[in-house]
């Protein structure tokens, strides 16, 4: 009685090296072949260029069923679909990402945490922009009221007048950009 298996054959400069690895599943053979050829275990091995030292390919071979497990050992992953999730160590720095407290950080929890961080950063940025606009607006009001104060001599008023053009222009542009950007972002939502 025979059985069909998949053999990963390693070539060096186009010649077989004699190294052969046996698999019961074609997908396992192809995954190992891609990983060896690309020298990477990533999911995008097909996009990476092959190494220049050796190459591999999968072939089909019939073997006696009595040799399976005795003379020929298979390299298929044992529990292919039942990988256990990574458990957190006590006092791990990643424990803050475990939102449901089960000791496992799932992709959903990492995604949710990333979204929360992005929201916090957007809020901090908006708060900083709001403070800048209010400080600019306040400084324009203070500078406009400054010539009305009795302790400012008339000789200084001409200097203040020449500075006021540039100050009002720069401060008004900050306020205008803030309100314009806020209105634009509110309309885009």
Steps between C-alpha positions, in 0.01 A plus 500: 500500500636843405416855588560832327716757681656834415877534502685829540818469295792738555713607202838667504608655169218309331612158629324298773694501828344178626308682773133407485222583742171310496150642553152353498341831394593699191436831679761413765753411233436823309520715815835346595625542143400868489656563841830340400515670161423845645700438821203637693202356685278801426161486333624687193773257393364488146581869463859468623780407265653155526842451652794440268653204684242228453146435384228253592196346340229252596455171320251216536630156588346162579644320799415169668250565778713291736783757466280786620604587854780242512747577220334821386398767747260777405568865573140620496412725795328293769211725597480719196174677580499483879776741598464617858502876561790662683434531872629804683767469763430647844556878505560508125528839333234379254245434776355848443379382157304209650166678517284203602745373764525142370881501490510490118549804278298442185530684169167669574629632832817632337292665225262653754793629707660650186174678417478638856858631481426668164188664644696626803771645275239673282338650812835622634579659163159667488546631855842645413361669189208639699737643763719659230196665343378636832844634594526669158154651536576619855831656394323695223246634749770594751711670230196692376424627854865578579504851337196598707684456830608828663854392596612444135674821379400651162852454367461120525168494316663537159724200573199299613313598184777370274512170692123461508467437123725193508364377833135521394574336166685204654261451792191530280643242259544254789142556618363484144686178421375340820135587436529415130658160569238427768216585263656295218549194721145528640359515148706195392351274769 
